């Protein structure tokens, strides 16, 4: 299938992530480059945002016009656990809020190398506890995330179950990163068709995040976690991604554990194409489908 002009534009735009001032250092340069990249995306002016302290973790409510105040999405951004922020994902969160009719709480969880594993897991659990204290019913909460945030979504729910806390009504993972060793066949099979995500870069981020921890630790690489009891989960992934097999293997393992999983593979799509919804019709369509899934499982 030929790439559309919109997809070609997005691929060219995402390639700019690797262009940064090397004098800042690799990680700081990547962080600023990611912010410049996403700052070019048009923000829905009808959405509102409000900074809050979510159980000791900085966060931001992103609420589309007309979204419900009694349903919430805890959103965990991507970026390999070393880059990314609420700022880089504000447009995506606004789109997901509009599609789902729920307010989205974007979490500014701690990043490596300053705060390696398990800091992001601890922050996600703290924010979820805060939502419960704020009066949100678990069945009306969804946890969602992209890339590393998709892996963190699964890891956080596993930890919530271990702690005996009530689980959310649904989970959504966009191109989740759940194998920190890059063992999937698509790492090489899709190496020529992928965009900004390649094995060497992923292994660098994994090493930075793990800081000596086991690469198969279940809360770091939830492909190795016990997934029993997790809520209905939607996984969206692009057919051209190096991380395609992370999604397919996660879906297989979750199904084997009795989880109701919907695996949605989008032909020719790149890593977290939902991030580019203002430019890409497929991004808007994917967010609409994710929003419908969240509505159906959180009482929307």
TORKOL-4160 file (C-alpha; in steps of 0.2 Angstrom, whole numbers, padded with zeros to 4 digits, m for minus):
300
<pt num="1" X="0000" Y="0000" Z="0000"/>
<pt num="2" X="0007" Y="0017" Z="m0005"/>
<pt num="3" X="0010" Y="0030" Z="0008"/>
<pt num="4" X="m0001" Y="0045" Z="0008"/>
<pt num="5" X="0006" Y="0062" Z="0007"/>
<pt num="6" X="0000" Y="0065" Z="0025"/>
<pt num="7" X="0010" Y="0050" Z="0031"/>
<pt num="8" X="0025" Y="0055" Z="0021"/>
<pt num="9" X="0024" Y="0072" Z="0029"/>
<pt num="10" X="0023" Y="0064" Z="0046"/>
<pt num="11" X="0038" Y="0053" Z="0043"/>
<pt num="12" X="0048" Y="0067" Z="0037"/>
<pt num="13" X="0043" Y="0077" Z="0053"/>
<pt num="14" X="0047" Y="0063" Z="0065"/>
<pt num="15" X="0064" Y="0061" Z="0057"/>
<pt num="16" X="0068" Y="0078" Z="0064"/>
<pt num="17" X="0069" Y="0071" Z="0081"/>
<pt num="18" X="0087" Y="0065" Z="0078"/>
<pt num="19" X="0092" Y="0083" Z="0074"/>
<pt num="20" X="0098" Y="0091" Z="0090"/>
<pt num="21" X="0112" Y="0101" Z="0097"/>
<pt num="22" X="0125" Y="0088" Z="0103"/>
<pt num="23" X="0133" Y="0101" Z="0114"/>
<pt num="24" X="0118" Y="0098" Z="0126"/>
<pt num="25" X="0121" Y="0080" Z="0128"/>
<pt num="26" X="0112" Y="0066" Z="0119"/>
<pt num="27" X="0097" Y="0065" Z="0131"/>
<pt num="28" X="0095" Y="0083" Z="0135"/>
<pt num="29" X="0096" Y="0086" Z="0116"/>
<pt num="30" X="0083" Y="0073" Z="0112"/>
<pt num="31" X="0071" Y="0080" Z="0125"/>
<pt num="32" X="0072" Y="0098" Z="0118"/>
<pt num="33" X="0071" Y="0091" Z="0100"/>
<pt num="34" X="0055" Y="0081" Z="0105"/>
<pt num="35" X="0047" Y="0097" Z="0112"/>
<pt num="36" X="0051" Y="0107" Z="0096"/>
<pt num="37" X="0044" Y="0093" Z="0086"/>
<pt num="38" X="0027" Y="0092" Z="0095"/>
<pt num="39" X="0026" Y="0111" Z="0097"/>
<pt num="40" X="0022" Y="0111" Z="0078"/>
<pt num="41" X="0006" Y="0102" Z="0080"/>
<pt num="42" X="m0010" Y="0112" Z="0081"/>
<pt num="43" X="m0018" Y="0111" Z="0098"/>
<pt num="44" X="m0037" Y="0111" Z="0100"/>
<pt num="45" X="m0041" Y="0128" Z="0107"/>
<pt num="46" X="m0058" Y="0122" Z="0115"/>
<pt num="47" X="m0049" Y="0110" Z="0127"/>
<pt num="48" X="m0043" Y="0116" Z="0144"/>
<pt num="49" X="m0028" Y="0111" Z="0154"/>
<pt num="50" X="m0024" Y="0113" Z="0173"/>
<pt num="51" X="m0009" Y="0109" Z="0182"/>
<pt num="52" X="m0011" Y="0098" Z="0198"/>
<pt num="53" X="m0001" Y="0088" Z="0211"/>
<pt num="54" X="m0007" Y="0070" Z="0209"/>
<pt num="55" X="m0001" Y="0061" Z="0224"/>
<pt num="56" X="0016" Y="0070" Z="0224"/>
<pt num="57" X="0018" Y="0069" Z="0206"/>
<pt num="58" X="0016" Y="0084" Z="0194"/>
<pt num="59" X="0002" Y="0081" Z="0182"/>
<pt num="60" X="m0010" Y="0091" Z="0171"/>
<pt num="61" X="m0028" Y="0089" Z="0168"/>
<pt num="62" X="m0032" Y="0090" Z="0149"/>
<pt num="63" X="m0051" Y="0091" Z="0146"/>
<pt num="64" X="m0059" Y="0093" Z="0129"/>
<pt num="65" X="m0075" Y="0103" Z="0128"/>
<pt num="66" X="m0090" Y="0094" Z="0135"/>
<pt num="67" X="m0079" Y="0080" Z="0143"/>
<pt num="68" X="m0086" Y="0071" Z="0159"/>
<pt num="69" X="m0079" Y="0076" Z="0176"/>
<pt num="70" X="m0083" Y="0059" Z="0183"/>
<pt num="71" X="m0073" Y="0048" Z="0171"/>
<pt num="72" X="m0054" Y="0050" Z="0170"/>
<pt num="73" X="m0040" Y="0043" Z="0159"/>
<pt num="74" X="m0023" Y="0042" Z="0168"/>
<pt num="75" X="m0011" Y="0045" Z="0153"/>
<pt num="76" X="0007" Y="0040" Z="0153"/>
<pt num="77" X="0018" Y="0047" Z="0139"/>
<pt num="78" X="0031" Y="0039" Z="0129"/>
<pt num="79" X="0049" Y="0043" Z="0126"/>
<pt num="80" X="0059" Y="0028" Z="0131"/>
<pt num="81" X="0058" Y="0033" Z="0150"/>
<pt num="82" X="0071" Y="0046" Z="0146"/>
<pt num="83" X="0062" Y="0059" Z="0136"/>
<pt num="84" X="0044" Y="0066" Z="0133"/>
<pt num="85" X="0033" Y="0076" Z="0145"/>
<pt num="86" X="0015" Y="0082" Z="0147"/>
<pt num="87" X="0020" Y="0096" Z="0135"/>
<pt num="88" X="0025" Y="0084" Z="0121"/>
<pt num="89" X="0009" Y="0074" Z="0122"/>
<pt num="90" X="m0004" Y="0087" Z="0126"/>
<pt num="91" X="m0011" Y="0087" Z="0108"/>
<pt num="92" X="m0013" Y="0068" Z="0109"/>
<pt num="93" X="m0021" Y="0069" Z="0127"/>
<pt num="94" X="m0034" Y="0082" Z="0121"/>
<pt num="95" X="m0038" Y="0071" Z="0106"/>
<pt num="96" X="m0041" Y="0056" Z="0117"/>
<pt num="97" X="m0051" Y="0066" Z="0129"/>
<pt num="98" X="m0062" Y="0072" Z="0115"/>
<pt num="99" X="m0064" Y="0055" Z="0108"/>
<pt num="100" X="m0068" Y="0047" Z="0125"/>
<pt num="101" X="m0078" Y="0060" Z="0133"/>
<pt num="102" X="m0067" Y="0058" Z="0148"/>
<pt num="103" X="m0055" Y="0070" Z="0156"/>
<pt num="104" X="m0036" Y="0065" Z="0154"/>
<pt num="105" X="m0023" Y="0067" Z="0168"/>
<pt num="106" X="m0006" Y="0068" Z="0160"/>
<pt num="107" X="0007" Y="0062" Z="0172"/>
<pt num="108" X="0024" Y="0070" Z="0173"/>
<pt num="109" X="0032" Y="0055" Z="0180"/>
<pt num="110" X="0051" Y="0055" Z="0184"/>
<pt num="111" X="0063" Y="0051" Z="0170"/>
<pt num="112" X="0080" Y="0042" Z="0169"/>
<pt num="113" X="0095" Y="0044" Z="0170"/>
<pt num="114" X="0090" Y="0056" Z="0185"/>
<pt num="115" X="0077" Y="0043" Z="0191"/>
<pt num="116" X="0079" Y="0026" Z="0184"/>
<pt num="117" X="0068" Y="0011" Z="0186"/>
<pt num="118" X="0056" Y="0009" Z="0196"/>
<pt num="119" X="0053" Y="0027" Z="0198"/>
<pt num="120" X="0040" Y="0029" Z="0184"/>
<pt num="121" X="0030" Y="0014" Z="0191"/>
<pt num="122" X="0030" Y="0021" Z="0208"/>
<pt num="123" X="0024" Y="0038" Z="0201"/>
<pt num="124" X="0010" Y="0030" Z="0191"/>
<pt num="125" X="0004" Y="0020" Z="0206"/>
<pt num="126" X="0004" Y="0036" Z="0216"/>
<pt num="127" X="m0006" Y="0045" Z="0204"/>
<pt num="128" X="m0019" Y="0031" Z="0202"/>
<pt num="129" X="m0020" Y="0031" Z="0221"/>
<pt num="130" X="m0023" Y="0050" Z="0221"/>
<pt num="131" X="m0037" Y="0048" Z="0208"/>
<pt num="132" X="m0046" Y="0035" Z="0220"/>
<pt num="133" X="m0044" Y="0048" Z="0234"/>
<pt num="134" X="m0052" Y="0061" Z="0223"/>
<pt num="135" X="m0067" Y="0050" Z="0222"/>
<pt num="136" X="m0065" Y="0043" Z="0205"/>
<pt num="137" X="m0073" Y="0025" Z="0204"/>
<pt num="138" X="m0060" Y="0012" Z="0198"/>
<pt num="139" X="m0073" Y="0006" Z="0184"/>
<pt num="140" X="m0073" Y="0024" Z="0177"/>
<pt num="141" X="m0055" Y="0026" Z="0176"/>
<pt num="142" X="m0044" Y="0020" Z="0161"/>
<pt num="143" X="m0025" Y="0019" Z="0160"/>
<pt num="144" X="m0017" Y="0023" Z="0144"/>
<pt num="145" X="0000" Y="0026" Z="0137"/>
<pt num="146" X="0011" Y="0026" Z="0121"/>
<pt num="147" X="0028" Y="0017" Z="0118"/>
<pt num="148" X="0037" Y="0016" Z="0135"/>
<pt num="149" X="0021" Y="0024" Z="0142"/>
<pt num="150" X="0011" Y="0009" Z="0135"/>
<pt num="151" X="0023" Y="m0003" Z="0144"/>
<pt num="152" X="0021" Y="0007" Z="0160"/>
<pt num="153" X="0002" Y="0006" Z="0158"/>
<pt num="154" X="0004" Y="m0013" Z="0159"/>
<pt num="155" X="0017" Y="m0012" Z="0173"/>
<pt num="156" X="0007" Y="0000" Z="0184"/>
<pt num="157" X="m0008" Y="m0011" Z="0183"/>
<pt num="158" X="0002" Y="m0027" Z="0188"/>
<pt num="159" X="0008" Y="m0017" Z="0203"/>
<pt num="160" X="m0009" Y="m0011" Z="0207"/>
<pt num="161" X="m0015" Y="m0029" Z="0207"/>
<pt num="162" X="0000" Y="m0034" Z="0218"/>
<pt num="163" X="m0004" Y="m0021" Z="0230"/>
<pt num="164" X="m0022" Y="m0026" Z="0231"/>
<pt num="165" X="m0029" Y="m0010" Z="0224"/>
<pt num="166" X="m0045" Y="m0010" Z="0213"/>
<pt num="167" X="m0040" Y="m0010" Z="0195"/>
<pt num="168" X="m0046" Y="0002" Z="0182"/>
<pt num="169" X="m0061" Y="m0002" Z="0170"/>
<pt num="170" X="m0050" Y="m0002" Z="0154"/>
<pt num="171" X="m0032" Y="0000" Z="0147"/>
<pt num="172" X="m0026" Y="0007" Z="0131"/>
<pt num="173" X="m0008" Y="0004" Z="0124"/>
<pt num="174" X="m0002" Y="0013" Z="0109"/>
<pt num="175" X="0013" Y="0004" Z="0101"/>
<pt num="176" X="0018" Y="m0002" Z="0119"/>
<pt num="177" X="0037" Y="m0005" Z="0122"/>
<pt num="178" X="0037" Y="m0021" Z="0134"/>
<pt num="179" X="0053" Y="m0030" Z="0128"/>
<pt num="180" X="0068" Y="m0020" Z="0134"/>
<pt num="181" X="0080" Y="m0032" Z="0125"/>
<pt num="182" X="0074" Y="m0030" Z="0108"/>
<pt num="183" X="0071" Y="m0048" Z="0104"/>
<pt num="184" X="0056" Y="m0047" Z="0093"/>
<pt num="185" X="0058" Y="m0052" Z="0074"/>
<pt num="186" X="0051" Y="m0035" Z="0069"/>
<pt num="187" X="0066" Y="m0027" Z="0076"/>
<pt num="188" X="0075" Y="m0033" Z="0060"/>
<pt num="189" X="0060" Y="m0037" Z="0049"/>
<pt num="190" X="0054" Y="m0019" Z="0050"/>
<pt num="191" X="0070" Y="m0010" Z="0051"/>
<pt num="192" X="0069" Y="m0003" Z="0034"/>
<pt num="193" X="0051" Y="0002" Z="0035"/>
<pt num="194" X="0051" Y="0010" Z="0053"/>
<pt num="195" X="0053" Y="0028" Z="0056"/>
<pt num="196" X="0062" Y="0035" Z="0072"/>
<pt num="197" X="0062" Y="0019" Z="0082"/>
<pt num="198" X="0077" Y="0008" Z="0080"/>
<pt num="199" X="0085" Y="m0006" Z="0090"/>
<pt num="200" X="0101" Y="0003" Z="0095"/>
<pt num="201" X="0092" Y="0018" Z="0101"/>
<pt num="202" X="0080" Y="0007" Z="0111"/>
<pt num="203" X="0094" Y="m0003" Z="0119"/>
<pt num="204" X="0102" Y="0014" Z="0124"/>
<pt num="205" X="0086" Y="0020" Z="0132"/>
<pt num="206" X="0083" Y="0003" Z="0141"/>
<pt num="207" X="0101" Y="0003" Z="0148"/>
<pt num="208" X="0098" Y="0021" Z="0154"/>
<pt num="209" X="0082" Y="0016" Z="0162"/>
<pt num="210" X="0087" Y="0000" Z="0170"/>
<pt num="211" X="0103" Y="0007" Z="0178"/>
<pt num="212" X="0109" Y="m0011" Z="0181"/>
<pt num="213" X="0092" Y="m0019" Z="0184"/>
<pt num="214" X="0087" Y="m0035" Z="0176"/>
<pt num="215" X="0081" Y="m0032" Z="0158"/>
<pt num="216" X="0067" Y="m0045" Z="0161"/>
<pt num="217" X="0061" Y="m0038" Z="0178"/>
<pt num="218" X="0042" Y="m0039" Z="0176"/>
<pt num="219" X="0038" Y="m0021" Z="0181"/>
<pt num="220" X="0052" Y="m0015" Z="0169"/>
<pt num="221" X="0048" Y="m0027" Z="0154"/>
<pt num="222" X="0030" Y="m0032" Z="0157"/>
<pt num="223" X="0031" Y="m0045" Z="0143"/>
<pt num="224" X="0037" Y="m0056" Z="0157"/>
<pt num="225" X="0024" Y="m0051" Z="0170"/>
<pt num="226" X="0009" Y="m0061" Z="0176"/>
<pt num="227" X="m0005" Y="m0052" Z="0167"/>
<pt num="228" X="m0019" Y="m0062" Z="0176"/>
<pt num="229" X="m0034" Y="m0051" Z="0181"/>
<pt num="230" X="m0030" Y="m0036" Z="0171"/>
<pt num="231" X="m0045" Y="m0026" Z="0163"/>
<pt num="232" X="m0050" Y="m0026" Z="0145"/>
<pt num="233" X="m0036" Y="m0019" Z="0135"/>
<pt num="234" X="m0035" Y="m0011" Z="0118"/>
<pt num="235" X="m0018" Y="m0012" Z="0109"/>
<pt num="236" X="m0015" Y="m0002" Z="0093"/>
<pt num="237" X="0001" Y="m0004" Z="0084"/>
<pt num="238" X="0008" Y="0001" Z="0066"/>
<pt num="239" X="0012" Y="m0013" Z="0054"/>
<pt num="240" X="0028" Y="m0004" Z="0049"/>
<pt num="241" X="0035" Y="m0003" Z="0066"/>
<pt num="242" X="0050" Y="m0011" Z="0074"/>
<pt num="243" X="0040" Y="m0013" Z="0090"/>
<pt num="244" X="0026" Y="m0023" Z="0081"/>
<pt num="245" X="0031" Y="m0039" Z="0089"/>
<pt num="246" X="0031" Y="m0031" Z="0106"/>
<pt num="247" X="0012" Y="m0028" Z="0104"/>
<pt num="248" X="0008" Y="m0045" Z="0096"/>
<pt num="249" X="0018" Y="m0055" Z="0110"/>
<pt num="250" X="0010" Y="m0044" Z="0123"/>
<pt num="251" X="m0008" Y="m0048" Z="0116"/>
<pt num="252" X="m0004" Y="m0066" Z="0115"/>
<pt num="253" X="0002" Y="m0067" Z="0133"/>
<pt num="254" X="m0012" Y="m0057" Z="0140"/>
<pt num="255" X="m0025" Y="m0068" Z="0131"/>
<pt num="256" X="m0017" Y="m0083" Z="0138"/>
<pt num="257" X="m0019" Y="m0076" Z="0155"/>
<pt num="258" X="m0038" Y="m0073" Z="0152"/>
<pt num="259" X="m0037" Y="m0054" Z="0148"/>
<pt num="260" X="m0050" Y="m0048" Z="0136"/>
<pt num="261" X="m0038" Y="m0040" Z="0123"/>
<pt num="262" X="m0041" Y="m0031" Z="0106"/>
<pt num="263" X="m0026" Y="m0031" Z="0095"/>
<pt num="264" X="m0028" Y="m0017" Z="0082"/>
<pt num="265" X="m0014" Y="m0018" Z="0068"/>
<pt num="266" X="m0014" Y="m0003" Z="0056"/>
<pt num="267" X="m0005" Y="m0006" Z="0040"/>
<pt num="268" X="0009" Y="0005" Z="0035"/>
<pt num="269" X="0007" Y="0015" Z="0051"/>
<pt num="270" X="0023" Y="0022" Z="0060"/>
<pt num="271" X="0027" Y="0022" Z="0079"/>
<pt num="272" X="0013" Y="0031" Z="0089"/>
<pt num="273" X="0005" Y="0039" Z="0074"/>
<pt num="274" X="m0009" Y="0045" Z="0085"/>
<pt num="275" X="0003" Y="0058" Z="0091"/>
<pt num="276" X="0001" Y="0066" Z="0074"/>
<pt num="277" X="m0018" Y="0066" Z="0073"/>
<pt num="278" X="m0019" Y="0085" Z="0068"/>
<pt num="279" X="m0009" Y="0080" Z="0052"/>
<pt num="280" X="m0014" Y="0062" Z="0049"/>
<pt num="281" X="m0032" Y="0056" Z="0046"/>
<pt num="282" X="m0027" Y="0038" Z="0052"/>
<pt num="283" X="m0021" Y="0046" Z="0069"/>
<pt num="284" X="m0038" Y="0054" Z="0071"/>
<pt num="285" X="m0047" Y="0038" Z="0067"/>
<pt num="286" X="m0036" Y="0028" Z="0079"/>
<pt num="287" X="m0040" Y="0040" Z="0093"/>
<pt num="288" X="m0058" Y="0039" Z="0089"/>
<pt num="289" X="m0058" Y="0020" Z="0090"/>
<pt num="290" X="m0048" Y="0021" Z="0107"/>
<pt num="291" X="m0060" Y="0034" Z="0113"/>
<pt num="292" X="m0075" Y="0022" Z="0109"/>
<pt num="293" X="m0066" Y="0008" Z="0118"/>
<pt num="294" X="m0064" Y="0018" Z="0134"/>
<pt num="295" X="m0082" Y="0024" Z="0133"/>
<pt num="296" X="m0088" Y="0006" Z="0132"/>
<pt num="297" X="m0078" Y="0000" Z="0146"/>
<pt num="298" X="m0079" Y="0015" Z="0158"/>
<pt num="299" X="m0098" Y="0019" Z="0157"/>
<pt num="300" X="m0097" Y="0033" Z="0145"/>
